[in-house]
């Protein structure tokens, strides 16, 4: 079965914009699902995909938010969207870990969990360069949801769109061809 990896902030939920680049929400009260997120997950689930939230949360390392708050937000998202698994990297760039996107550690962990391989039948859907590079590094389909912010991509996605619903619909069509 295919695994669809879903970024959190800016893809499934609205990102907090505190600087030029979108970031993570810091309280459960800030959580607002992106338009189309519910429908996108439902469509992907109906095709038999495993749905996995993969999220970098460096604000934990930076001391801006507690791990307990991030875990509560992630659990709420998992329950509302009926996701199969949530994987989170709490590290910052200086930690040089393999789980932080664009590293592929979270993706390989999920593939091992489900007993699947990573290939173009699987995808990552995200709004930032780290998501696209992560997918490309893992050899899976990378789909960019353009949030309209000024951050440039470092590599090309397989597909780019403005909504998560369009991303899900494109991937379903792509895997049927």
N, C-alpha and C positions, 0 to 999 in steps of 0.2 A: 504494500500500500504506500501511497505517497504521503510524505510529511510536508505540511505547510507551516513554516515558521513565520510567526507574526510579531513584528515589533510592537512595542507598547505605546509610548508617548509620541504623538504625531501620526500614528497609523491606526491603532484601535481606539485610542482616546485622544482628546485634545491635548496638545502640548502646552506647557507653561512657557511663555516667552518672557524671560527676564533680561536677556541680552539680545544680540542680533540673531543668535542661534536658538532654536527651540530646545527646551529642556524638560525635565521630569516634574510632575506634580509632587507636592510635598505633604498633602493631606488627602484623606478620603473625600472630604468635602469639595475638593477641586476636581474630582473625577467627572468628566463628561465624555460619553462615548461619541466617537466620530459618526457622522451621518453615514448610514449604510453598513456599519460594522456588524450589527446583529445579522442582517440579511446575508452579508458576505460569508460569515462563519457558518450560517445555516446551509448555504449553497455548497460550500466546501465539504461540510460534514455529510451532506446528502450524496456526494460523489465518493464517499468512503475514505477521505483523507484524515490522517491524524492531524490535530491542530495543536501547535505548541507555541506558547508565548515565550519569546527570547528577548530579554531586556537588559541593557547596560544601566546600572544605577550607581554611578560614581558619587552621587551626592551622599551616599552612606559613608564612603571613605573620607569625603570632604567635610563630614560633620554637619551637613545641612538638614539631614533627615535620618530618623532612626530606622534600623533594619526592620523592626516590628511594624512600623507604619507602611513601609514598602511591601512587606509580606501581606499585610491586610489588604492593601490596594490590589495586589496581584491575585490574591485569593478571591476577592470580589469580582474581578474581571473574569477569572477562570469560571466561576459559578454562573455568572450572568450569560456568558457567551458559550458555555458548555465546552470549554477547552479540555484537552486530554492531559496536558502537562504544562508547567510553568518552570522556566529556568531563568535564573537571574545572576548577573555578574555584579558584585558590589564594589569592584576594584576601580581604581583610577589608572590613567595611562602609565604613570610611573611604576605601577606594580608589575608591569610586564607579564601579565597572566595570559593563558591561552583561551580563557573563557570570554574575555572581553572582545566584543565585535570590533574590528573585522576578523579577529581570530575565530576559529571554527569549533572551539571546544564545546560550546553549548549544543551545537548542531550534531557533533559526533556523539555526545552523551545521549541525546534524544534518540538518534539512530540506534545506538546500542540498546537503549531501554526498550524500544519497540522491535528490535531484531531486524531492522531494515538497513538498506544501504543508501548512501547519498548519491543521487544522480539527477538528471534533468527531469525525472518524474516528480521530484520534490521541488519546493520553492521557498524563497524567503520574500516576504512583502514588507517593505519598510520605506521610511521617508528620508533617510540620511545616507551619506556616503558609506558609513560604517556597515550598514545593512547590505548595501549592494556589493561592496567589496567582500563581505563575509560570504554571501551567496556565491559570488564568482570564485572565491578562494576554495570553497567546498565543492565546486563543480555542479551546483544546482541552479535552477532557474531563478534569476533575480528580477524582482518587480519593484519599480520605484513608484511610490505614491508621492507626487510632487505637492509639498505643502506650501509652495510659493515663497519660501525663505531664501536668503541669499547664499546659503552654503552650496558650494559646487560639488558635483560628483567627481570622484577620482577615476572611476571606471564606468563603462557603459552597462546599463541593465539590459535584460532581454526585452523588457517592455516598461513603458512609463505612462502613467495616467494621473488624473487628479483625484480619484477616489478609491477607497478600498473595495467598494462594490465592483467597480470596473476592473480592478486588479483581479479579483476572484473570478469574475466572469471570463476574463481573458485567459486565465490559467486553466480553467475548466475546459474551454474550447481548445486551447493549445495542447493539452494532454490527450484530447480525443483525436487529434489529427494524426 
